[in-house]
Structures are given as structure tokens and as C-alpha cells.
Amino acid sequence: MAPTTAPSKLQFSPAGQTEIKRLLTHYPAERSKSVLLPVLHIAQAEFGGWVSPEVQDLVAETLGIRPIEVYEVATFYTMYNLKPVGKHVLEICRTGPCMLRGSDELTANLERITGAKVGETSPDGNFTLKEVECLAACGFAPVVQVREQYYESLDTPEAVDAMLNDLRAQIHRPILPWEMLGEVHSQQQ
Amino acid sequence: MGRKLLTEHVNVEGIETFEVYRKHGGYRAVEKALKTMTPDEVVDEVKKSGLRGRGGAGFPTGLKWSFLAKPEGVPRYLVCNADESEPGTFKDRYLMSKLPHLLIEGMIAGSYALGARTSYIYIRGELLYVLRILEKAIAEAYAAGFLGENILGSGYSLDLHVHPGAGAYICGEETALLESLEGKRGNPRNKPPFPAVQGLYARPTVVNNVESIATVVPILNLGGDEYAKIGVGKSTGTKLFSACGHLNKPGIYELELGVPVEEFIYSDEYCGGIWKGRELKAVVAGGSSVPILPKELILKTAAGENRLMTYESLSDGGFVTGTMLGSGGFVAMDETTCIVKNTWNFSRFYHHESCGQCSPCREGTGWMEKVLHRLEHGHGSMHDIDLVVSVAKQIEGNTICPLGEAAAWPVAAAVRHFRDEFEWHVKHPHEATRPGAVYQGAGVLA
């Protein structure tokens, strides 16, 4: 299937390209489309925390599939952000078990502290608030997930402050997921 | 204190590493299987154990394995369902992050039993940090010769990969999971054909929950018959329960099946009672998809017998007075909980997570959410209470996958057991919407 768009000007980083090549070895050669979800995660991490139409085209071109095959997937799964986001996306669980232990209050507090409403980014560009469904951490509710971190038992102002301070300290280029894995992969090969 | 077969060593320092896991008896099950058993003998042990799928449906795992088609020269797959997303459930995340090698060991034994040469762990995308833990552990297992070519000189070879999802509850349904693993939207498939015949890449495939696969390890170590002696009746062995909501000690508990529900909630050995010295009002015993039960019916069956933490006891009374063990996601609600708000919250969840391919579910979940929203917010009518039940009935049984039932059952049960609270919301819209107000029966307002 030939890509139907003009070649993209965007490019994955060398580390990203290496990671995509490694992931492709996990699936039968004729089933390489399987790698689409992981590659969209890589794309989102590399291009500012969201997948623009251009980034989705790059993914299609990289995998040799039609752009529509990427669009339909990117719009189905809630983790792919389709709009620009702040430096940290706070995914606040709103489902039953978290609600029972104060997720409504948590969301209201985060809106007040960051100055962003759910679905928006704070004026300083640091925090995007996003309500999500169950994060599988119900025993430690209420819960916020930020990239690869889970912040649990956020039922006190102190716990919320500690989370936000921790995140403010990490406002720089995010560590890309596969950069932490160099050691592991060399072991595997 | 019951036996711990899965989590016995969970607090040992370094148990997430190959070395420490091995020192505590890890990978004995794989050695036993590959060196002394044929694949069919492994399947037989799992059949004898009586293990029932730990993801929610409770279907016998050994039987599921025996359905796998085995045409000559066609690859087959074992896929681990690590898409844990059922509200109230968080046991698989715990198991994988604390004991990654237990899952890997189960995957090797299971793949050997089924004749799979490549296997996948499909993990929900939110758990990227757990994916890192698993990848690290898999690399260790390769380095130690438990994965890759010719494992332990047995001639059996296996590759194991972890694959992330990206946020979709529906991918916990096995055919949606397979679609997602193929790089597509998570739309469940029509069945038949079942995955056992045409699963991943249209090849014969078994999809099992994390805990089911991990449990294969103690089954092989003990022997299926010994394992089956633990528990009560057809509820054999131990099971992980995710306790959450208004409990003093929420968390993960591994129980021998058969502990009385009352003991589980109130004993200091387990959940330690209801928080803030309050009374228990209701429990959702097996993840958000199972019917809610009021205190009286979760502690005792309609016949007045003590309710036990078993598949049979929890479902005693069917959906009229009983519920289901489901995934073991145990959500306790105290006396201040608004059942209408809670029901609305769960129906919003199912509306959000419906994949949208079947009209009854796509439209019905949205309709239920809308009606429950107006009941909760003081704009509902008496007719709405019957309407929401009627919509639930029309979803049930009319969809490709069980998400329809999962959305319908909790709503029907909430109205069945707490109808007076719904009616109170209609009759007293101002009181019902006052912050902190809770209906406590007979028109009393807290």
C-alpha cells in the first residue's frame, strides 16, 4: 500500500528510529502494522506530547500504511492527544472508586491551583488537565497519572502540592521512554 | 491466615529481579514442564486444578486451552490480557510490577502447553512504567536461557514481547484486544469464529488474564490435584481481590476462595472495616460490571446463609438477590454514598468506553447516562426511573460483545435494590442536589 501524501518534513530522532526498528522485530514481517500503537506513543513523546495530522502522516509514511489507517487509530484511543498540550498532562481518574474517595474535589483543587479547566492548559503552559476513566489504582484513590508516573492517595493538600512540585522540577525535555532502556536492550541482543 | 500461592514472596527485597526470584523457587514450574512433561500433560494439570479465568468471566482455563485448534504448520499464539481497566480492579498492575517474573514464568509454561512459539503480553498503555519493568525482566529471562532458542536444552523455543495499548477499556474484551494488537481500532469481532480457531492474525489463539497465567506456576509446582483441594467446591485455589472504596485498609488481598464476605470486610487481617467508623451501605463485589448489592444481601444470601468469597456463593440468588465474583474488584460504599450519583458515574464510564459499532450500546449507554444525569441533578421524573431500566433491558443481549451487559447490569441492579433512593431524588430535587446530602431511607436526610 503506497502512502498517499507528500513525503513528510518531520523526522523521528535517531534513537526513535532505532526503537521503531527494534519493535518491528516483534511481529511477523507481513503484519508490521501491529507496531502502530507503540509507534504513535513514540511519536507523541518526540513531538511535544500530541500527535498532529502531520505527525500522523509521518507515522503512516514510516510504516508504509495509508494515513487513514493512522487517523482512525489515533482518534480511537484516549491516550493520544489530538490538540497541543502543556509540558505535563495530568490524567485525573474520575471513575467510581476514585470518586468515592474525592476525585471531584481533587479536580476542583487542581483547576484552582493551575488555573486551567479540565481539557485546558494552565496559563504558564506547564499543566494540561485531562479527566480519564479508571487507571487501575482504585485502592490508592484518588489518582493522577502523568506520563510514566502514578501519583496516588491525593486526598490531602500536602499530597497534591508534593505532586505539583515534583512535576515542576521535571520541566525540561522529557526523557523519552526508550532512552531508559539502552542497557536492557544491549543485554537482550 | 490462608495460603499465599502467588504473593508469598511479594515483599522480598529484589524479588522483581531474576536472581532473587530464582533463589525463592522461581522457574521451577518451567523446568518441571519442559523437562518432565508433554504439552498435553501441562494442559491436563491446569484442567485438574479447576482454575477459572481470573479476568472476570470465570471460564475454566484448562478447558479454554483444550479448545485451541492445532492445524499442522500453522503458528498459534498465547496472548496475555494485561489491559486491566475494570473499575475497582488493580490486582494485575500489582502482580506485574511486583512479580514480573511470575507472569513471565507462567507465559513460558502456558506457551509450551499450547505450542506457541511467539507470545505477547498486551498491557494497557497507561501502565508504561510496568511495561518497562516487564521488558527488563524479559531481558533477564532471555539472558538466563529461559526465553529464546532451545530453552533449557528442551528443543522448545519461545519469543515473548510486551505490547502497549493506548487507553481503551474495550480492549480488555479479547477480540478487541486482538484487533488492537494488530494495529487497529479496538472493535470487538463477531463470534464465531472464536479466537481458538481464528485469533491473532487469523491464527489459533488463546487469550488469558494476567492472574490466570501467573496461577499456572503454583498449579504446576503443587500439581493440579493438590491445587484443587484449596478453596470451596468449584471455586478452587487462591484469588487476588482488589479492595477499594470506603474501607479502612484498601489494597490487594490474596485469599483462599471461601473466606466469608463479612470477615473479609471487617476483620483486621483484611480490610479492617468501614472507614471513619461509618456503616456499610452497599458493595460492588466483582468490578463495576457486576450488580451492586445492599449491605444485607452482600453479607448474607436471601436464604440467610453467610455469603462467601466464591464464584458460587456470590452468584447465589442470580441477579435478583445475588451478584458475581467477576474480576475480584471489591468496591465498598459507606452510608454517605449517593447510589444515584454512583450509578450515573458508572454509566458515564460505559458510555465513554463504548466502541460505538453496535447501535444498542452506542446509543443506549449515552441514553442511560443522560437520564441518570438528570435524576442525579434534580431534573428527573418517576417515568425516568422505569425508562433507564427499559433502556438497560434493550441493550442486554443485543450487542457483539459483553460491554452492553456490563453497562446494563449495574443500572438495573441499582434501581432494583435502591429504587426508593431514586424516587427520593425525583420527589425532593432540592434536597437531593444539596452538597453532601444523602438519602438514608424512609425520607430521612443526613
Interface residues (C-beta under 8 A of the other chain):
Chain A: H26 P28 R31 K33 S34 V35 L36 L37 P38 L40 H41 E69 E72 V73 F76 Y77 T78 M79 Y80 E91 R94 T95 G96 P97 M99 L100 R101 V132 E133 C134 L135 A136 A137 C138 G139 F140 A141 Q145 R147 E148 Q149 Y150 P177 M180 L181 V184 H185 Q187 Q188
Chain B: E84 S85 E86 P87 G88 T89 F90 D92 R93 Y120 R124 G125 E126 L127 L128 Y129 R132 E135 K136 I138 A139 E140 Y142 A143 D159 H161 H163 P164 G165 A166 G167 A168 Y169 S180 L181 E182 G183 K184 R185 G186 Y201 S242 A243 C244 G245 H246 P250 G251 I252 V284 S288 G329 V331 M333 T337 K341 N342 N345 F346 F349 H352 E353 C355
